[in-house]
């Protein structure tokens, strides 16, 4: 049985940990509101951009379509762009993203495809490098900026488009979390390059004349669409990280409180037992006299 001094030390240690988790929870809660607002504000723009692309893509023939829309005629080599966080203490968020990436890679390999990874963020590199050695060379480090924004998304998109133009891959898939609430952040996989032709909408059936022609507009719009998707993924990642961190730290704070209560009860019982033993020894000594 632990001594009273050891129990007291453990109680103080858990209390110190509880202070840290409580502070982390409050910081995450303060950042969550801003990150959630940014993620939700970006969604309507991406939706509207998809609608415009649907209108344009429906008027472009396959021979004149830009390469980012038509592809290079092959789907042998697949690149998985995995968006993880740079920091831990956010529950199972990163493990869920890695699990989604692993499942997608296994499914593609089962179809005879060649799979490689482009990693954004630090936390997914170690497990994916362990499971897929030699396939996680490319990536983008977002750890040197406080809050990744459009500048980082533009750099990531430009690098991906350059790799596509150089023939390094045929199809790219974006794997990133989608923020739903502080309790739910589900990883989602979507095709990024070549840009999937959006579903036909009412705007696609409207009689619209474009100046310049549709091909020139698409050539300008498609890289922007890739940037928008990557930017949205970074915003969703930030909101998901803060929500998951707030929930995880809240659970850790509660668990620390429960452990403190258990240790305090154990400490009081041990102290009471020690006092009782001393009283018995004193009484027995007095009677012996």
N, C-alpha and C positions, 0 to 999 in steps of 0.2 A: 504493500500500500504506500502511496506517495506521502511524503511528509508534509506538514503544514506549510513549511517554507516553499516546497515545490509547487503545492497547490496555489499558494498566493502568487507565485511567479507566473504560473500558467494563466491565472485569472487576469493579471495585469497585462500579459502578452495578448490575450484575446481581446481585452478592452482597447488596446492600442490598434489592433487590426480592425476592430469595429469602427473606430474613429476614421481610419483610412477609407474603408468601404463606404461609410456614410458620406464622407466628403466627395468621393468619386461619384456616388449616386447623385448628389446635388449638382455637381458640375455637369454630368451627363444630362440631367433634367433641364438645366439652363440652356445647354447647347441644342437639345432636341427640338425645341420649339422653332428656332431659326432654321435648322437643317430640314425639318419637316415642311416648313413653309416654302423653302427653296425647291424641294423635290416636287411638291404639289404644284407650284407655279410653273415648272418646266413641262409638265405633262400636256397641257392644252396646246402648246407650241408644237410639240412632237406629233400630236394627233393631227393638227391642221397641216403640218408639213407633209405627213403621209397622204392626206387627202389631195393636196396639190400634186404630189408625185403620181397618185393614181390617175388624175386627170391627164397629166403629161404622158405617162407610160402607155396609156391606152391609145395614144395617137402616134406612137413611134413604132415603126416596123422593126422586126428583129435584125435586119441587116444593118440598119443605121443606128441602132441603139448603142449608147456608150458602153465601154467595157465594164464599168462598175455596175451596170444594170444587166447586161447580157452575159457576163462572165467570160471565161476563156475557153469554154467548150469542154471542160473536164471537171470532175469532182473527186479525184483520187486523193489529193492531199488536203487535209482539213486542219485548220488552225483554231484552237480554242482560246479565246481571249477571256481570261479568268480575273475578275475584279474582286480582290480580297482587301482586308483592312491592313493598316500598318501597325496597329496596336492591338494588344490583347485585352483581357478582362471584359469581354463582350459575349459571354456565354458560348452557345454553340453556333454562333453565326458563321464563323470561318470554317468550322468543320462541316456545316451543311453545304456551304459553297463548294468546298473541296469534294464532298460526296457527290454533288451534282456534276461537277467536272469529271470526276472519275467514272461515273455511270455513263456520261455521254461519250467519253473516250473509249470505254469498253464496248459500247454499242457500235461505235464507228469501226473499231478494230475487228469486231465480229463480222462486219460487212466487207472486210478486206481493205479498208481505207488506211492511209497513213496519217497519223495524228501527231501534232506538235502543240506546244503551249506558248502563249504570250501572256505573261503574268503581270498584273497591275496590283501593287501592294506586296507586302513582305510575308504575310502570315500563310499564304498558300504555297510558297515555294518549297519548303522543307518536305511536307507530305507528298506533294506531286512529284518532286525530284526523286523521292524514295520509291514511289510506285512506278514512275515512268522515267528511268534514268536516261540521260542524254537527250531528252525531248523538251526541256524547260529552259533553253538558253536565252531566248528573247524575253524582253520585259521592259517595264517602265517603273522607275522608283518615284513614288509620290510621298515618301517619308521626309523629304527635304522642304516641303511646303506645309504651312499650317492647315490650310483648307484647300484642297485641290479644286480648281475651277475650270473655266472655259479655256484658259491658256494651256493647262495640262491636257485637257481633252483634245484640243487642236493639235498638240504635239503627238499624242498617241494616235489620233486618226491619220495624221500625215505619215507617220511611220508605218502604219498598217497599209495604207494605200500604196506607199512606196514598195513595201514588200510584195504586195499583190501585183503591181506593175512589173516588178523584177522576176515574177514567176516563182516566188518562194512557197506559195500555197494557192489552192484553187478556190476553197470556200473557208470563210471565217465565221465562227459562231461566238456571240457575246454571252458570257455567263456572269450574271450579277444579281445581287439581292434586290427585291422590290419591297419597299417599306409599306406595310399595311397598318401596323400599330406598334406600340412598344413591346407587345408580346408576340408579334408575328412579323417575320421578315423572310419571305420565301425566295430562294434562288430560282431564277428563270433563265432559260436558254433561248436565244433568238438568233437567226441568221443575220450577219452584219454585212459581209461582202461575199459574192455580189449582192447588191441591195435587192431584197425580195420585192417583186412587183406587188404593190398593195392591192387589196381587194377593190373591185370596181365600186365606186360610190356614185351618188347622184351628180356630183360635180364632174365626173368623167363623161357623163352623157350630155352635159350642157354644151351649147355651141359657143366656143371661145376661140378667138384668134390670138395667137401669141406672136410677140415681136421681141427679139428675133424668133427663129423657129424653135420647135420643141426640142430638137436635138441639142442646140446650143444652150438652151435653158437647163436641160437635164445635166449636161456636162458641168455646169456650174452648181447645180442644186444637189447632185449626188454626193460630192465630197462634204457639203454642208450637212447633208442628212447623216452621214457617218459620224461627223463631229457631234451632231445633236444627240445621237444615240449614246455615244461614249460619255458625253457631258451628263446626260440624264442618268447613266449608270453610276457615275461618280457622285452625283447628288443623292441618288437612292442609297448608295453605299454609306454616305455620311450619315443620313437619317437612320438607316438600319443599325449602324454602329452605335450611335448614341442611344437609340431605343433599347437595343440588346444590352448595352453596358448599364443603363439605368436599371433594367430588370434584374440583371445578374448581380449588381451591387446591392440592390434591395434585398434579394434572397440571401446574399452573403451577410448582410447586416442582421437580418432576422436569425440566421443560423448562429451567428456569433452571440447574439443575445440569448438564444436557447442554451448554447454551450456555457455561457457565463453563469446562467441560472443553475445548471447542473453542477458546475464546478463549485459554485458558492454553497449549494446544499451539501456537497461532499466535504467541503472545507469545514462547514459548521458542525457536521456530524463528527468528523475527525477531531475537531477542537473540543467538542463536548465529551467525546470518549477520552481524550487526553486529560481533561479536567476531572472527569469522574475517576479515572485511574489514579490521579494524584491525590484526590480526596480519600480514596480507599486506602492508599498507602499511608497517608497522614493519620487516619483514624486507627489503622492497624498498628502503627508505631506507637500511638498514644496509649492504646489498650495494652500493648506489651510492657509499657512502663508501669 
